Amino acid sequence: MILRGLAIGILVSAPMGPIGVLCIQRTLNKGRWSGFFTGLGAALSDIIYCLLTALGLSFIIDFIETNQNIMQIIGSIALMIYAIYILRKNPAGSIKAPKQKKGSYPQDFITGFLFTFSNPLILFLIISFFARFNFLSPDYQYYHYLIGFFFIFVGALLWWFIITYFVNKVRAHFNVRSMWLVNLIIGVIIMIMSVFGFIMGIKDYFTNIL
């Protein structure tokens, strides 16, 4: 659950969408900790959506157990589509002219939270990750989920800590095109995971039938 939580937390946060661009802008314009607190707000929003997803899916845990292979295949296909979306998306399109207005860390945190929470479509991404990593299982006890959700939050924080540290260190050389490389790496990782999950799901499905 520790590894699954870390993986979900990092992968939910990593794609360079609008919140990633905002975090990088604030790191470049206002300093590393301004960007980190923006990411902290986004991480809190992500864990809330993860909890809502788990509560909403708890009533179909029996269905997931019965159709675990099917769920893995569907989750892998959804992740494959998402990886293609990441690879095709231009993160620079989300950038607006940065505002030089100074704000406090609480303001950065609140705006990061609201910016992420205003996008409920993340639920579908979280469902895909839960299915791919078999995060919801009747074999787990409540303490397993406490550990899992805690490390989802830790994984998200770890991503924002790393990305703000990196951007701050290379601020003199960092430009918008650098985000293409980040998107490419994350997209390829998710694509590999989805292909592997799809193959294993198909293999287990036919093994159970035969």
Order of alpha helices (4+ residues) and beta strands (2+ residues): alpha-alpha-alpha-alpha-alpha-alpha-alpha-alpha-alpha
